[in-house]
């Protein structure tokens, strides 16, 4: 998305004292190694001839260069990898042994070097191309594993990870990398980029002081007792481990609740043992019981019987795990793991699930047949999503056969999708499942292929030019968004081509909407890395304002004029798209992915989405919140809601991309809802793993939900009816006398929102709902506080929709 956090590269872990188990996205500066000691505690594959290799990642959210990854059924139905690696499909035969079903690498004449199906009773070993100078695991798979072989996988459950601290209780003096050079002051918590930090009571403050762009675990009595995003309380009898970027991902993937943590000097050792699983299961059961109790106490609509069924299974498994702990630690760990998972399901079932909200999902299509598309949409529908943003124009290619692209001298379709029209299949199959399908398009970003991909190879004069690249031959990538090539939003030929592509989509396909991404300039700070100084932009600005913008600096009197001119190019293009959409497909929706902070989006990328909202240019927004905690995405949502007014807002969260725990992902969705969003959108399907899908299916998305923007009146009426029924059944929390006035207004609003009634009727319904929201907010102690809060929140949302109807 424009721009999402880039997946951090994964590197081969060295074996020995510096060995690191990579169970998520992380970077560790180690030397390449292929041999592994099966007794080291590191996850290891042992081939039939005794050769060994370290497994770098288990179910990573993204497989990057130099990685030997293991994909289990928890990660999904397929590995979702590209075709440039190599994979071995394995079936479990018991006792840690596996039969090799197939091996296929990019070096062989075989059909599946990537994106293999993961057997329900097995796993897939997957190797990516190596980093420069690194060991090529693809060749190891090809040379060491053969169909029919029996091999071993060791240390997948009980395991060890080690890492190196960059600092303990950092200060500006002791940790220079934690200092912002631009300000001469510490970054939050004095934690620098890509650092792993320990905070002990000696730090002298109550909290770590870190921001949300990392991950932290709290350790007491040598065990992980909590996991969170940032600014953790430093325990008086323990410590907090805090990681930024890939180091935070390392913590998240390797230090589950209950893990044993040892710090010796600057070495951190994390052992996941049988006791870890027992402690984790005990906490999961306790949390599920607490969740059920809270749901019942606040009259949240759940199915207590379904919660209890999962809890009964969890407690029985936990009892068996305890019995096995003394003599069979591996078996105890397996049982405790399963107990925790059933307890997790119980906890999911005790969460709120709203009957009317947007549930979006971004999808990069890698499916190359109708059968694969149907299978993906089955999983998406089962997880409870009601909107798909399908990446339709990206990297300079269309996924469908495009006459517009062909006329412009570009390939008519992505090469791997030639031979059929996947967009037609996606639309038809999505609609058959009650899912909206919006064409997700990269507006001015044209890819990362050397030279700028097909668009800039055909039209190098369309390139956006960075200040520092003026005078260089040929298109150049962005410095601040490394490797990214852009077209200049001001050039008329660029605008005509993009508009022609959008018209082709809107006229030729039964889409529910057009979704604009990268609808901005490239990141244009600091000075020198700013865009766009193409010949056209320089000459046009000079003709209009009498000065070549290349001669300006931020101190020049006309610098604000140059900024405003660039902002105008984006805003007027959005206006042009809106005019086109209303002319050729007035029933479709126009939306955009925008940065959560409107000030930041304008200052760095000339994306003035606030002006678009004021002008009514968009039907809804997906605001991108890149935070790693529930609190941060809730804050971003509240900021956006204040700016967008009544326009539907679906906050984008990034739990799947980051490989976040299912609970954290659901916490973020809940925070978005509670901050007055009209729903949430998750990035992205290609990283959404099986456990995250389960959490959505059993929890937050278990209730079938109506998309608000499709029909504001119908959405408001559906919500009102559901709330009326809910309040009528919540007498334990809301005495009938206390809620009588609100319920009467709900009855009136539902009647006024009936189909076919005039606009004045809808206005009257909106007035009833606004009054009801005010009354619910003032219930005070007469009604259980959480129920009152949820009621006021939802009434405010339904009133917004009625205002829009």
N, C-alpha and C positions, 0 to 999 in steps of 0.2 A: 504494500500500500504506500501511499505517497507521503513520507517514506516510513516504512515499518522498520523496527530494529533488525539489523542483519543478523542471521545466525552466526554465532561465533565459531570459528574453525575448530575442529577436533584434531588433536595430534596424538600420535602414538605414545603410549606411556612407557617409560623406561622401567625395567624390571629391577627389583632390589629395593634398597632403602628409599629410593625416590619414586618407587612404583605408585601409580595412581590408577584406581579403577574409575573409568569414565562412564557414569550412568546417566549422563545428560549432556547438555551443550557446555563444553568448556575447552579452554586452551591451557596446556601445560607445557612449558619450555623444556622438553626432554629430548634425548637422542633417540633416533629410530631403533627399534628392537623387534625381532620376530620370535626369538626363543622365549619360552616362559617356564618357570618352575611351578609345576602343578601343586606343590606343597606350600607355595608362598602366600596363599589366601587370595590371590588375584584370580578373577574369572579366566578360565583357560580352556582351550580346545586341544584335545590330544588325538592326533590322527591314528589310523590303524598301524602305521609303521613306527609309532612312538614320537613322531615330531610334534612339537607343541607351539602354540601361539597364544599371546595374551588377547583377550577380548576387551576392546577399548570401551565399548558402549553397549548397554542393554536397553533396548527400546528408546533410542535417542529420538528427540523430536525432529532432528535433521542430521542426516549423515553427511559429514564434510570430508575434506581431503585427508588421506592418511589414516582411515579408520577401518577397523574390523569390528563390525557391529553384530549384535545378536538381536533378532526380532522375535518376540514371543507373541502368542495370541492376544496378550494384553495390548499390543500396539495397534491392532486392527486386523483387517482381513488380508491386506497385502502390505508389502514393505514400503510401497510408494517411492521407491528409489528410481533413479534414472538409468539409462541403458549403457552407461560408461564404466560400470563396475563389474562385479562378479558376485554370484550368490550360490550357496549350497542349501538345498532344502532337506531338512532332517526330520525323521519321525522317531519319537521316543519309544524305546524298547524296555525301559525300566532300569532303575539303579544308576541313573546318570549316563546310561549308554544310549546311543542314537544310531539309526540306520540312515545312511546317505541315500536319498531318493534321486537327487539330480544335482549336477554341478554345471553351471553355465557362466562363462566370463566373456568379456568383450573381445578376447583373443580367439574365441571359438566360433564355429558355425553352429549356433544353437539359438533357440528362440527367446530365452528369458535371462539376459545378464542383469536385469533389474526388474523391480515391481513383481516379484513372485508372490503367489498366494502362500499364506502362512498356515500350515496344517493345524487343525484344532488340537491334534495330539502331537505337535512337534514345534519346530522353530526354523528360522532361516538365518544362516550366517551370511553376512553381506559385507563386501569389501569395496571401498571407494578407490578412485585413482590416488596415487601417492602425492604427498607434497614434494616439492623440488628436493631431490637428493634422498627422499625417504624410501623405505622398503615397500615394495608393491605386494600388498596382501592378495590381490587378485591372482597373482601367479602362485602364491602359496596355496590358495584354494584349488586352483587348477591342477597343481602338481601333487598335492598331498591327499586330496579327497577324491574318491571315485564312487560312482553309483554302486550300491550294494555293500560298501564298507560299513563296518561297525566302529564308531568312534565314541569318545567320552567328552562330556562337558563338565568341568569341575568348578566348584566355588561360585555357583550362581546364587545360592541362598545365603549361606554363611560365608562371609567374605571380609576383606580388609581393603581400606583405601588410605593412602598417605599423601600428604601435601605439605607445603612449606609456607609458614607465616611470613608475611612481609614486614609486620610490625606488631608489637604488643603495646596497648595503651598509647597510641601514637600522639605525638605533638608535632608542631611545625618543624622543630629542631631535629627530632628523632626520625621523622618520616617525610623527607622533602618531597617525595612523590605524592604525598597527600595535600600539597599546597597548590592552590590555583595561581599559576604564574601571572595571570592577568590582574589579579587583585592583591597578590602577596599574602593571602589569607588561606587558612585551611579550607579544603572542601568539607562538606558536612561530615562530622565525625573524624576529620583528618584522615579519611580513607580515600586513597587515590584510585584511579582507573585500574581495573584488573588486579586488585589487591585482595589478599586474604589477611584479615586483621583479627586479633584477639583483644577483647576488652575485659579487664578484671576490675575488682573493687578499687584497685590502686589508680584507676583512671580518674577518680575523684569527682564523678558526677553520677546522677541517677540513671541516665540513659546513654546509649551509644552516640546519639546525636547524628546518626547517618540519615541519608535520604532514602527514598523508596526504590532507587535503582540498584538493588542488590538483593541479597537474601541472608537471613541470620538464623542461627540456632542458639538456644539457651541451654547451657550445660550445668547440671547440679549433681553432686555426688558421682561425677564421672559419666553421667548419662544424659542424652538429649531429652529435655522435658518439654520443649516447645519450639515451634518453627514459625517464622514470620518474615515480613518484608524488610523492615528497617526501624531505627530508633527504638531498639529493644531496651527494656529495663535490665540493668546490670545487677545480677543477684549478689547479695553479700557473701554467699557461700558457694560461688561458682564463677562462670564466665560466659561471655557471648562470643561466638565465632561469626564474623561478618565478612561476606564476600561480595565484591562488585563484579558485574559482568559475568565472564565465564567462571570466575572463582565462586560467585554466588550460585551459579548453576551446579558447580561441583558440590557445594554443600547441600543443595536441594536434592541432588541425585544420590548422594552417598551417606547422608546423615539423617536417617529416618528417626522418628520418635523411638526412644529406647536404646539407640545406638550407644556404644561405649566409646568415649573420647579420651584420648591421652595426648597431652602436650609435653614434649620433651625438647627444651630449647626452642628452636624455631620449627620443629617437626610436629605435625598434627597427624595422629593415627586414629582412624575411625574403624572400629570393629563392629560388624553386624553379626551377633551371635544368637543362640537360641533364646537367651534372656531378653535380647532386644525385641524379638518377635513376641514374647510373652508380655512384656511391658507394653508394647504397642497395641496388642490385642486388648489388654485390660483397659487401656485408655480409650480405645475405640468403642468398647462396650459401654463404658461409663459415659462417654460423650453421646452415644446414641440414646441411652436411657434419659440423659438430661435433655436431649433434643425432643424426645417424645413428651416428656413431662412439661417442657416449656410450650410445646405446640398445643397440648391439651389445656394447659392453664390459660393460654391466650386465645383459645377458641380458633386456632388456625385450622383450616379445612385439610385434614389428612385422613388416612385410613389406618386407625390404630391397630386393627387386626393384621394388616400387612407389615406394619412396623414390628409388632410382637413376633410374627412368624420368623422374620429375619433375626431378631434378637435371640429367639429360642435356639435357632441353629448356631448362632455365634457362641452362645454360652456353653452349648454342648461340645463344640469343637475346642473351646478354650479349656474345658475340664480335661478333655483327652490330651491336649497339649501339655498341661501341667503334669499329668500322670507319666508322660513319656520323657519329661525333661531330664531326669537323672540318668537314664540308661540309653536313650535314643535322641540325642540333641538335634540331629538332622530331621527326624520325624516330628519332634516337638516343634521345630521351627516351621515345618510345612503346615502342621495343624494350626499353630498360632497365626500364621499368615492367613490361612483360610478363615479363621475365626474373625480376624480383623476385617477382612473383606466383607463378610456377611454383616458385621456390625456397621461397616460403612454404608451398606445398602439400607440398613435400618435407619441410619441417620439421614440418608438422602430422602427417604420416604417421609421423614418428619419435617421437611422443608416446605416453604411456600411455593405454590405453582399457580400462576395467574391465568385466568381464562381468556384474557384479551391483552396481547402485547406482541411486539415484533420480536422474532427470534431469527436473526440473520446468521449466515455462514458464508465466508468467502471460500471459493473453490477454484483452484487451478486445475483444469482438466488434463489428466494424463491418460484417461481412458481412450482407447483406440478402437472400440467396437460398441455397438448398441448393448450387448450383453454386459459389458463392464460398466457402462453408464447406468443401466438399470440396477446393478448390484450396488453401486455407490449411492444412488438415490434411495434405495431401500434402507441403507444404513442411516442416511441423513433424515429420512422420514421417521424411522424408528426412534431416533434420538430426540425428536420433537421439534425440529426446525420448521419454520413456515416461510422462510425467504432464503434464496440462494443468490449470491452475487457471483456469477460465473465469469471467470477471466476469459474474455472474448477477443480482446485486442491487447496483445502484450508482446514486448520484445520486438516490435515492428512487424509482427505477423497477426493475421486473423485466424481463428480456428475454423472458420467457415470459408467456402470458396468465394472470394471477393472480386467482383468485376472492377471495383474502384481501385483496389490495390494493383490489379493487373494493368489497368490503364495508366497507372502512375509508374509503371516499370518495376514493380515489386512482385515477389511471389504471391500468387493468388491465395495461398493457404499454408498453414504450418505444415512442413514436410511430413511429419509423422501422422498427420490426420487426413492426408489426401486419400480419396477413394470413397469418402462418405461425408455427410454434413453433420458433424456432431452437435451443432447448435440446435438443429431441428429435433434431434433425439432428446437432448437435455430438456428442451422446452416441453415437448409432448409428455415425457415421462414425469417431469416435475409437476405439471398440471394434473396428471392422472393421480398424483399423490397429494393433491391439495397444497402444493408448494409454489410460491411465486418464483419466477426466474427473471433476474435483472442482469443485463449485459454489463459486466464490469470491464471498463476500458481504461487503458493508460493513455491519458490525453496528450501530454507533451513529452513524456519520458519514452524513449524508443529502444531501450535495451542496453545490454552490457557486452554484446558481441564486439570484437575488435573492429574499430573503424565506424562503429555506430549501427551495425546491423543493416537489414535490407532498406530501411527508409533513408538513412544517410549515405548508403552506398549508391542508391539511385539519385539522391538529391543532396549532395554534400553542402550545397549552398543554403540548405534549410537549417543547418546546425546552429544551436545556441552557443555563443562564444563567451567564455569566461575572460575577465579582464586580463589575467596573466597570460592568456593564450592568444591575445590579439597579435596577428602577424604570423602565427604558425600555420603551416600547410595542413589542410584537411581537418575534419571534425576531431575534437578533443574531449575526453571525459571530464567530469566534474572532479575538482580536488576534494570538496567537502563531502561528496557522495561518491566515493571512489569507484571508478569503472562505469559510472552511469553516464549515458549519452542522452542529450536532449535536443529537441527542435525549438526554434525561437518562436514564442507565442505571438510575436508581433507581425511576423512575415505573412502577407496575405495568402500566398500559395499554401503555406502550412495550414492556415485556418480553413481554407477551402477544402483541402484534402481531408482533414479531420471531420469537418461538417458533412462532406460527401459520404464518408464512412458511416457516420451516425445516421444519415438519412437512409443509407442502404440497409442498416440494421432495423430501423423503425418501420420501414416500408416492407421489408422482406420477411420479417419474423414476428411471431405472436408473443413478443416479449411483454413482461409486466412493467418493465421500466429500463431506463438507461442510467448507469451508475458511473459517475466521473471520478476517476482517481488521478493522482499526479496533475491536478488542475491548478498549476502553480508554476512559478519559476524554480529552478534548482536553488538549493540553499545558497544564499548570497551574502553571507557574512563568514569571515571578516572581509574587510576591504582588500581587494586584490583577487579574491575568490568569487566576486560577485558577477552576476549575469545581467543582461546579455548584450554584448558589444559586437553583434553582427554588423556588417556593412549597412544592411537595411535599417536596423534600429538606430544606428548612429546618424545616418543621413536623415532619417525621418524626424528624429528628435531635434536635430540641428535645424531642419527646415521650420519646425514649429516653434522652437525656443531660442534659436540663434546661437547655440553652443554645442560643440561635439561632447557628448556625455563622457567620452573617454578622457577628456581633460579635466573632469570634475573630481573633487575629493569630498569626503563627508563634511569638510569645513566650508565648502563652496556654497554661496547663497542659493544656487540653483539645484543643489543636491536634493532637497525635498521635492522639487519639481520633477526631477529624474525618477525618484522613487514613486511618486504619484503616477507618472507616465507608465511605469512598468505595472503597477497595480491595475491601472486602467485596461491594459491589454488582456489581463486575465478576466476581469469583471465583464468587459464588453464581450468577450468570447462566451462566457456563461450566458449572457443575455442572448447571444446569437443561437446557442444551442436550445435555449428555452423557446425562442421564436420558431425554430425549426420543429421542435417537438410538438408545440401547439398547432402548427400548420399541418403536419403530416400524421400525427398520432396523438391527438389531444387526450385520449383515454389512458395513455401510458404515464408513468411517474418518472420524474427527473430527480435524481439524488446525487450527492457527492460525499466522498470521504474527505474530511477536513481535520485540521489540527485542533486539539481541544482548546488551546489557549489562543483566542482570536488575535491578541496583540502580538504574540510570538509568530503566528502564521503570517501576519501582515509584515512584520519587521524583517523576517528572514527570507520569506518566499513570495511576498506580494500577493498573498491569498487573503482577500478581504471578504471572508464568508459572512461576516455580519451584515455587510451591504447587500449581499445576495438574499439574506433572510428578510431584510427590510423591504426589498423590492418584490418579494414573493416569487423569486426566481426558481426556488427549489420546493419540491413536495415533501421531502424529508432529508435529514442529514444523518450520516454516521460519523460521530465525533471520535477521533482516534485517541484513546487513553493508554499510554504505554507503561503505566505504573505496574509495579509488581505486587501491590497490596490492595485489599478491598478499600481501605481508607482513601488511597490516592485516586482510584477510579471513581469513587463516590464524590470526591472533591471536584475532579474534572467535570463530572456530570453536572454537579450543581452550578459550576461556572458557566457551562454551556447552556444549561436550561435558562439561566437568568438572561442570557443574550438572545436565545432563539425565540423566546416568547411561546407562542402556541404551536409553532412548527414542530411536527413529530421528530423526535430525536432518539436514535438508537446508538447507544455508546458502544464503540468497538473495544473489546478487551482481547488480551493476547496470551491467555493461559495455554491454549494448544501449541502455539508457536514456541513458547518457553518450556513446554513440558511440565507445567505446574501441576501440583497435586489436584485431584478432583475436588477436594474440599475447598482449596484456595480458588479454583476456577468458579465454583458455585458461590463462594463468598463474594467474589467480584460481581457476579451477575446480580446477587441480592443487593449489594451496595448501589449498583446502577439503578435498580428499581426503586430503592428507598430514596434516592436523590432526584426522583421525578423524571427519570427517563421513561420513554414509551416502550422500552424493551432493550435488549442487548444483541450485539452481533459479535461473533467469535471469529478470530483469525488463527488458524484457517483449517479447513477440512483436511488438508494434506498432512497436518501434524496432529489432528484430533485422534487420540488413541482410544483403545477399547474401554479402558477404565473411565476415561472422561465421558465417553458416550454413555456408559452405564449410569454414571452419576446424573447426567442430564435426563436420561430416559426414566430413571427411578425417582428423580428428585425434581429439580426446578422446572423441567419441561415435561413432566409426566401428564399434565392436563392438556388436552388439545386446546390450542389457542388461536384466536382470530387476529389477523393482521390489521392494525388500526388504520393505516393510510389508504387501504383499498376502498373503504367505505366508512367515512367518519361517523355517519349517523348510525349505521348498523353496528359498528364497533361499540359506540357509546351505549346503545340499547342492550347489546349482549352483556356488557359489563354491569350495567345498572341492574339487569335481571339477576345476574349471578350474585351481586352484592346484596340485593334485597333478600334473596333466599338465604344467604350466609348469615345475615343479621337476624333473620327470623329463627334460625337454629342455634344462635349463640347466646341464649338467655342466661347461661351460667356466667358469662362475662359481661353481658349487656342487658340489664333489666328492660323489659318491654316498655315501661313507662319512660325510661331515659332515652330510648331510641325511637320513640313513637313518631316524633316530628320528622326525623330524618327518613324513616321508613315510608312515611306518607309522601314525602317529596320524591322518593325513589319510585313509588307507584305512579305518581303524576308524571314524572319524567319519562318513564318507560312508555306510558300511553302517548305522550306528546312526540316521542321519537319513532312512532310507528310509521312504516313505509307509506308513502303517498300523501302525507300531510304537508301543508304549505310551510314555507320557510319560517313564517312567524311562529309556527308550532315548535319548530326546532329551537328558535330563540328563547321561547318560553321554557323549554326543557333545560336549556343551558342555564337560565336564571335559577331554576329550581335546584340544579346541581351545585351551582356556586354557593347558594344559601345553605344547602345541606352540608357542603364541605366546611363552611364556617361554623355551623352548629356542631359538627362532629369534632372539630378542633377544640371546641369549648366544653366538651363533655366532662373533663376533669376526672375526679375520682369516681364519678357515677358509673363509668364504664372502664373495663380493664385497659390500662394505658396502651399496650401494644395493639390491641384491637382498634382502639380509637385512632391511633396513629395510622394504621393501615387503611382504615375507612376514610379518613380525611385525605390521605395520599391518593387513593383510587378515585374518590369523588372529584378531586381537583383534576385528575387526568381525564376522566370522562367528560367533565365540563369543558376542558380544552377541545376535545374532539367535537363536542356539540357546537362549540363556537365556530369550528372549521367546516361543519356540515353545510 
